[in-house]
Amino acid sequence: MHKLIPVLMLICLPLVLVGCSKDREKQSDASNLFDQASPESSVIIMSVFDGTTGTYGSFCDLEEEQHIVDMLNRVAAVKTENWTPELIKFPAYGFEIGSKDGNGYRAFWSDGYLVMRDGSVYKFDFDFAKIWNEHEWRELYKVDALAEMPAGRYLAQNENGWIAENMSLANELTGPAYITMKCIEWTDEIIRYELENKGSADWMYGDTYSLEVMLDGNWYSVPMNCDLNYSFKSIANYLKPGETVQGSVSFTGDHPYYSNLPKGRYRLVIEGVAMEAGEIRETVSDKIDSLMEKFPEYFGLSTAKGLEVYVWQMGANSYCCGVMGGTNRTKSLEELMNLKAATVDEMKAILSTYDIAKENIIVSMWQNPISSYLGEYWIVKEDEDPDMVEKRRQEYTDMLREMIIGDK
């Protein structure tokens, strides 16, 4: 019998090792999607939406918050690309908690799918209903649409555009009738507007604004981008009687409040005053498609030697543009005459399709023979210093470059 003991020990040893291996495999399946959560410096906010209304509440208990985060991090998450808002089933849940980088987590869960604030979607098997039902939530308040839940932008839009039933109806306009707002420019990149006080009293307004879209005969609030936290400056501006002021809203930059909007009819609202309704805008992809039909020769150019943009004027405020691949030589008159006139906005959109550094795009002014307009930068005055002429032309070229590429 003594001789059998070592044999039995050898038989048992592999069994123990196999068991440990399985435990490690289970650990490696953990997603750690919330590994940067910081319960020590934030509360948990949860929300539930039943298909008609939603309820938000907060919960604060460091030990229990950490327990919930640990449970979430142990869930195996499988990223998926096939999720759409049409797959949402109710009740659906929102989960929010602060993070070490200061941005925080904002996630939406429904029927086994977790939508993160950056738009990524995971299959995620977790019982959020149990977390909601087992805790007491403070500061409860109601919401009326899915778009008001975490990651709301992704819940209110599919490949066909906005989903009205998932969005909030816009509030009634409450701004004074003597304040008007006029649209100066509305493109894929920027809105420029002018406010005017036609009344007899000062008007106070802040930096807040919102976008609304017309769907099925009603105005709906457009949900903001979800990727970072957004806030407006708490300041007071005053517009005196008879005064006008211009402002802008950008759709570009590192983190715009709104961007990549589906095609539709939009209006800008500032303190209850709306832009004149009826502004129609296209998505970038819609615009590119139409430009490819209109200017096929401006797409697919070789960028090995950069791109050359030529600008000519047909009037004081009328600019035309054309683009060719760089060749390290002076273009012939025939080549320049064959350039098809694109507007500045059209040229901006065309250039956006190229993966090329700004410094590799040359912008040059050109006096088109078919134009009767002669700008001052072309005129050389009698006895004028050649250096001043060159300076004036360089300033003009710099202005064109800023207008088309935006170096500054």
C-alpha positions as CSV (number, residue, x, y, z in Angstrom):
1,M,0.0,0.0,0.0
2,H,2.9,2.4,0.7
3,K,3.9,2.1,-2.9
4,L,0.5,3.3,-4.1
5,I,0.6,6.7,-2.3
6,P,3.0,8.5,-4.7
7,V,0.9,7.2,-7.6
8,L,-2.3,8.6,-6.1
9,M,-0.6,12.0,-5.5
10,L,0.5,12.2,-9.1
11,I,-3.0,11.4,-10.3
12,C,-4.5,14.1,-8.1
13,L,-1.9,16.8,-9.0
14,P,-3.0,17.3,-12.6
15,L,-6.6,17.5,-11.5
16,V,-5.8,20.4,-9.3
17,L,-3.8,22.1,-12.0
18,V,-6.6,21.7,-14.5
19,G,-9.1,23.3,-12.1
20,C,-6.8,26.3,-11.6
21,S,-6.5,26.7,-15.3
22,K,-10.2,26.9,-15.7
23,D,-10.4,29.5,-13.0
24,R,-7.9,31.7,-14.8
25,E,-9.7,31.2,-18.1
26,K,-12.9,32.5,-16.5
27,Q,-11.1,35.6,-15.2
28,S,-9.6,36.3,-18.6
29,D,-13.1,36.4,-20.0
30,A,-13.9,39.4,-17.9
31,S,-14.5,42.5,-20.0
32,N,-13.3,45.2,-17.5
33,L,-15.4,47.7,-19.5
34,F,-15.7,49.8,-16.3
35,D,-12.1,49.4,-15.1
36,Q,-11.6,53.2,-14.8
37,A,-14.7,53.7,-12.7
38,S,-14.1,55.8,-9.6
39,P,-16.9,55.1,-7.0
40,E,-14.7,56.7,-4.4
41,S,-15.3,60.1,-6.0
42,S,-18.8,59.8,-7.5
43,V,-22.3,58.4,-7.1
44,I,-24.0,55.8,-9.3
45,I,-26.8,57.1,-11.4
46,M,-29.3,54.7,-12.9
47,S,-32.4,55.1,-15.0
48,V,-35.1,52.9,-16.3
49,F,-37.4,53.4,-19.3
50,D,-40.6,51.4,-19.7
51,G,-41.3,52.4,-23.3
52,T,-43.3,55.5,-22.4
53,T,-41.5,57.3,-19.6
54,G,-38.2,57.0,-17.8
55,T,-37.0,57.6,-14.2
56,Y,-33.6,58.7,-13.1
57,G,-32.1,58.2,-9.6
58,S,-28.8,58.3,-7.7
59,F,-27.2,56.0,-5.2
60,C,-24.3,56.7,-2.8
61,D,-22.6,53.9,-0.8
62,L,-18.9,53.4,-1.5
63,E,-18.7,49.8,-0.6
64,E,-21.8,48.8,-2.5
65,E,-20.8,51.0,-5.5
66,Q,-17.5,49.2,-5.6
67,H,-19.3,45.9,-5.5
68,I,-21.5,46.8,-8.4
69,V,-18.5,48.0,-10.5
70,D,-16.7,44.7,-9.7
71,M,-19.6,42.7,-10.9
72,L,-19.8,44.7,-14.1
73,N,-16.1,44.2,-14.8
74,R,-16.5,40.4,-14.5
75,V,-19.0,40.3,-17.3
76,A,-17.7,38.9,-20.6
77,A,-18.5,41.5,-23.2
78,V,-18.5,40.7,-26.9
79,K,-18.4,43.7,-29.3
80,T,-21.0,43.6,-32.0
81,E,-21.6,45.7,-35.1
82,N,-25.1,44.6,-35.9
83,W,-27.1,46.5,-33.2
84,T,-29.7,49.0,-34.2
85,P,-32.2,51.0,-32.0
86,E,-35.0,48.7,-33.5
87,L,-33.6,45.9,-31.2
88,I,-34.4,47.9,-28.0
89,K,-36.9,46.1,-25.7
90,F,-38.3,47.4,-22.5
91,P,-37.7,47.9,-19.7
92,A,-34.3,49.4,-20.7
93,Y,-31.7,50.7,-18.3
94,G,-29.1,53.5,-18.1
95,F,-26.0,53.3,-15.9
96,E,-23.7,56.2,-15.1
97,I,-20.6,56.6,-12.8
98,G,-17.6,58.8,-12.7
99,S,-14.2,57.7,-14.0
100,K,-10.6,58.4,-13.2
101,D,-10.1,60.4,-16.3
102,G,-13.0,62.7,-15.4
103,N,-15.2,61.8,-18.4
104,G,-17.3,59.3,-16.7
105,Y,-19.2,56.3,-17.9
106,R,-22.7,56.6,-19.5
107,A,-24.1,53.3,-20.8
108,F,-27.5,52.1,-22.0
109,W,-28.6,48.5,-21.7
110,S,-31.5,46.6,-23.3
111,D,-32.1,42.9,-23.9
112,G,-28.5,41.9,-23.5
113,Y,-26.9,44.8,-25.4
114,L,-24.8,47.5,-23.8
115,V,-24.4,50.8,-25.7
116,M,-21.4,52.8,-24.5
117,R,-21.1,56.6,-24.7
118,D,-18.6,56.3,-27.6
119,G,-21.2,54.4,-29.7
120,S,-19.6,51.0,-29.3
121,V,-22.1,48.1,-28.6
122,Y,-21.4,44.9,-26.7
123,K,-23.4,41.8,-25.9
124,F,-23.5,42.1,-22.1
125,D,-25.3,39.6,-19.9
126,F,-26.1,41.5,-16.7
127,D,-29.1,41.9,-14.5
128,F,-29.5,45.7,-14.3
129,A,-33.1,45.2,-13.2
130,K,-31.9,43.5,-10.0
131,I,-29.5,46.5,-9.2
132,W,-32.4,48.9,-9.8
133,N,-34.9,47.0,-7.6
134,E,-32.5,46.2,-4.7
135,H,-31.5,49.8,-4.0
136,E,-33.1,53.0,-2.8
137,W,-32.7,55.8,-5.3
138,R,-32.6,59.5,-4.4
139,E,-33.4,62.6,-6.4
140,L,-35.8,60.8,-8.7
141,Y,-37.0,62.6,-11.8
142,K,-38.8,61.7,-15.0
143,V,-37.8,61.8,-18.7
144,D,-40.1,61.4,-21.6
145,A,-38.0,59.9,-24.4
146,L,-35.2,57.4,-25.0
147,A,-33.0,60.2,-26.4
148,E,-32.8,61.5,-22.8
149,M,-31.3,58.3,-21.6
150,P,-27.5,57.7,-21.5
151,A,-26.0,57.4,-25.0
152,G,-29.3,59.0,-26.2
153,R,-27.8,60.1,-29.6
154,Y,-27.4,56.5,-30.7
155,L,-30.9,55.6,-29.5
156,A,-32.5,58.3,-31.6
157,Q,-30.9,57.6,-35.0
158,N,-30.5,54.8,-37.5
159,E,-29.1,54.5,-41.0
160,N,-32.3,56.2,-42.3
161,G,-32.1,59.2,-40.1
162,W,-33.8,60.4,-36.9
163,I,-36.4,58.2,-35.1
164,A,-39.1,60.5,-33.9
165,E,-40.7,58.1,-31.5
166,N,-37.5,57.9,-29.5
167,M,-37.0,61.7,-29.3
168,S,-38.4,64.5,-27.2
169,L,-40.8,67.1,-28.6
170,A,-39.2,70.6,-28.5
171,N,-40.4,73.1,-26.0
172,E,-42.6,76.0,-27.0
173,L,-40.6,79.1,-28.1
174,T,-40.7,81.7,-25.3
175,G,-38.3,84.4,-26.6
176,P,-39.6,88.0,-26.9
177,A,-41.1,88.9,-30.3
178,Y,-38.8,91.9,-30.6
179,I,-35.7,89.7,-30.8
180,T,-35.0,88.2,-34.2
181,M,-32.4,85.8,-35.4
182,K,-31.2,85.7,-39.1
183,C,-29.2,83.0,-40.7
184,I,-26.0,84.2,-42.3
185,E,-24.5,80.8,-43.2
186,W,-25.4,77.2,-42.6
187,T,-23.0,74.5,-43.8
188,D,-21.7,71.1,-42.7
189,E,-19.1,72.9,-40.7
190,I,-20.7,76.0,-39.1
191,I,-23.8,78.0,-38.5
192,R,-23.4,81.8,-38.5
193,Y,-26.3,83.9,-37.3
194,E,-27.2,87.5,-36.4
195,L,-29.4,88.5,-33.4
196,E,-31.2,91.8,-33.5
197,N,-33.0,93.7,-30.8
198,K,-36.0,95.5,-32.4
199,G,-37.5,96.4,-29.1
200,S,-37.1,99.2,-26.5
201,A,-35.7,97.1,-23.6
202,D,-32.4,95.3,-23.1
203,W,-32.4,91.5,-23.7
204,M,-30.3,89.2,-21.6
205,Y,-29.1,85.9,-23.0
206,G,-26.4,83.3,-22.3
207,D,-24.2,81.0,-24.3
208,T,-26.6,78.1,-24.4
209,Y,-28.2,76.9,-27.6
210,S,-29.9,73.9,-29.0
211,L,-30.8,72.3,-32.3
212,E,-34.2,71.1,-33.3
213,V,-35.3,69.0,-36.3
214,M,-38.7,68.9,-38.0
215,L,-40.2,65.4,-38.1
216,D,-43.7,64.5,-39.1
217,G,-44.8,68.1,-38.7
218,N,-43.4,68.7,-35.2
219,W,-40.1,70.1,-33.9
220,Y,-38.0,67.6,-31.9
221,S,-35.0,68.3,-29.7
222,V,-31.8,67.0,-31.3
223,P,-29.7,65.0,-28.8
224,M,-26.1,66.2,-28.4
225,N,-23.1,64.0,-29.1
226,C,-22.4,61.5,-26.3
227,D,-18.6,61.1,-26.4
228,L,-17.7,63.7,-23.7
229,N,-19.3,65.9,-21.1
230,Y,-20.6,69.1,-22.4
231,S,-21.4,72.3,-20.5
232,F,-22.1,75.9,-21.4
233,K,-20.5,79.0,-19.8
234,S,-22.7,80.6,-17.2
235,I,-22.5,84.2,-18.4
236,A,-24.9,87.0,-19.1
237,N,-24.9,88.9,-22.4
238,Y,-27.0,92.0,-23.1
239,L,-28.3,93.1,-26.4
240,K,-29.5,96.7,-26.3
241,P,-32.3,98.2,-28.3
242,G,-31.4,98.7,-31.9
243,E,-28.2,96.6,-31.6
244,T,-27.2,93.5,-33.6
245,V,-24.7,90.9,-32.7
246,Q,-23.3,88.0,-34.7
247,G,-22.4,84.5,-33.4
248,S,-21.6,81.0,-34.6
249,V,-22.1,77.3,-33.8
250,S,-19.4,74.9,-35.0
251,F,-20.0,71.4,-36.2
252,T,-16.2,70.7,-36.3
253,G,-13.3,70.8,-33.8
254,D,-12.2,68.2,-31.2
255,H,-15.6,67.8,-29.5
256,P,-18.5,69.7,-31.1
257,Y,-21.8,69.5,-29.3
258,Y,-23.5,68.5,-32.6
259,S,-22.0,66.8,-35.7
260,N,-22.7,64.4,-38.5
261,L,-26.4,65.3,-38.5
262,P,-28.7,63.3,-40.8
263,K,-30.3,65.2,-43.7
264,G,-33.3,67.2,-42.5
265,R,-34.9,70.5,-41.7
266,Y,-33.3,72.1,-38.6
267,R,-33.5,75.3,-36.6
268,L,-31.2,76.8,-34.1
269,V,-32.7,78.0,-30.8
270,I,-31.1,80.5,-28.4
271,E,-33.0,81.5,-25.2
272,G,-36.4,80.7,-26.8
273,V,-35.6,82.6,-30.1
274,A,-35.3,80.4,-33.2
275,M,-33.6,80.8,-36.5
276,E,-36.0,81.3,-39.4
277,A,-37.4,77.9,-40.0
278,G,-36.8,76.0,-43.2
279,E,-33.0,75.7,-43.1
280,I,-32.2,72.5,-45.1
281,R,-28.9,70.8,-44.7
282,E,-27.3,67.7,-46.2
283,T,-25.1,65.2,-44.5
284,V,-21.4,65.2,-45.6
285,S,-21.9,61.9,-47.4
286,D,-24.9,63.3,-49.3
287,K,-22.9,66.3,-50.3
288,I,-19.8,64.3,-51.4
289,D,-22.0,62.1,-53.5
290,S,-23.5,65.0,-55.4
291,L,-20.1,66.7,-55.8
292,M,-18.6,63.5,-57.2
293,E,-21.3,63.7,-59.9
294,K,-20.7,67.4,-60.5
295,F,-16.9,67.4,-60.3
296,P,-15.6,63.9,-61.1
297,E,-12.2,65.3,-62.2
298,Y,-11.6,66.7,-58.7
299,F,-11.7,63.3,-57.0
300,G,-9.0,60.6,-56.8
301,L,-6.2,62.9,-57.7
302,S,-2.7,61.8,-56.9
303,T,-1.3,63.5,-53.8
304,A,2.3,62.3,-54.2
305,K,3.3,65.9,-55.0
306,G,0.5,67.6,-53.0
307,L,-2.6,69.3,-54.3
308,E,-2.8,72.7,-56.0
309,V,-6.0,74.8,-55.5
310,Y,-6.5,77.8,-57.8
311,V,-8.9,80.6,-56.9
312,W,-10.3,83.3,-59.1
313,Q,-13.0,85.9,-58.5
314,M,-16.0,86.7,-60.7
315,G,-17.1,89.6,-58.5
316,A,-16.3,91.3,-55.2
317,N,-17.7,88.5,-53.1
318,S,-17.8,85.7,-55.7
319,Y,-15.0,83.2,-55.4
320,C,-14.5,80.2,-57.7
321,C,-12.1,77.3,-57.1
322,G,-10.5,74.4,-59.0
323,V,-8.0,71.8,-57.9
324,M,-5.3,69.7,-59.6
325,G,-2.6,67.3,-58.5
326,G,0.8,68.8,-57.8
327,T,3.3,68.6,-60.6
328,N,6.2,70.9,-59.6
329,R,5.7,72.9,-62.7
330,T,3.7,76.0,-63.8
331,K,0.3,75.0,-65.0
332,S,-0.5,76.0,-68.6
333,L,-3.3,78.4,-69.5
334,E,-5.2,75.6,-71.1
335,E,-5.1,73.5,-67.9
336,L,-6.3,76.4,-65.9
337,M,-9.1,77.3,-68.3
338,N,-10.3,73.7,-68.1
339,L,-10.9,74.0,-64.3
340,K,-14.6,73.8,-63.5
341,A,-15.7,76.4,-61.0
342,A,-16.5,75.1,-57.5
343,T,-17.7,77.3,-54.6
344,V,-15.5,77.7,-51.5
345,D,-17.8,75.4,-49.5
346,E,-17.7,72.8,-52.3
347,M,-13.9,72.9,-52.5
348,K,-13.7,72.5,-48.7
349,A,-15.9,69.3,-49.0
350,I,-13.8,68.0,-51.9
351,L,-10.5,68.5,-50.0
352,S,-12.0,66.7,-47.0
353,T,-12.0,63.5,-49.0
354,Y,-8.2,63.5,-49.2
355,D,-5.8,62.2,-46.6
356,I,-3.3,65.0,-46.9
357,A,-1.5,67.4,-44.6
358,K,-2.5,71.1,-44.9
359,E,1.0,72.1,-45.7
360,N,0.9,69.9,-48.8
361,I,-2.0,71.9,-50.3
362,I,-0.9,75.0,-52.2
363,V,-3.5,77.7,-52.7
364,S,-2.9,80.2,-55.5
365,M,-4.8,83.2,-56.8
366,W,-5.4,83.3,-60.6
367,Q,-6.9,86.0,-62.8
368,N,-9.3,84.1,-65.0
369,P,-9.5,85.8,-68.5
370,I,-13.3,85.3,-68.6
371,S,-13.7,87.4,-65.5
372,S,-14.1,91.2,-65.8
373,Y,-13.5,91.7,-62.1
374,L,-10.0,92.9,-61.3
375,G,-9.1,93.0,-57.6
376,E,-6.9,95.6,-56.1
377,Y,-4.2,93.0,-55.5
378,W,-3.7,92.8,-59.3
379,I,-3.3,96.5,-59.7
380,V,0.1,98.0,-59.5
381,K,0.0,101.8,-58.8
382,E,2.5,104.2,-60.3
383,D,5.8,104.2,-58.5
384,E,4.5,101.7,-56.0
385,D,7.2,99.8,-54.1
386,P,7.4,96.3,-55.6
387,D,7.7,94.9,-52.0
388,M,4.4,96.5,-51.1
389,V,2.8,94.9,-54.2
390,E,4.1,91.5,-53.2
391,K,3.0,92.0,-49.6
392,R,-0.5,92.9,-50.7
393,R,-0.7,89.8,-52.9
394,Q,0.7,87.6,-50.2
395,E,-1.9,88.9,-47.8
396,Y,-4.6,88.1,-50.3
397,T,-3.3,84.6,-50.9
398,D,-3.1,84.1,-47.1
399,M,-6.8,85.2,-46.9
400,L,-7.8,82.7,-49.6
401,R,-5.9,79.9,-47.8
402,E,-7.5,80.6,-44.5
403,M,-10.9,80.7,-46.2
404,I,-10.5,77.3,-47.9
405,I,-8.2,75.4,-45.6
406,G,-8.3,77.3,-42.3
407,D,-4.7,77.3,-41.2
408,K,-5.3,79.7,-38.3
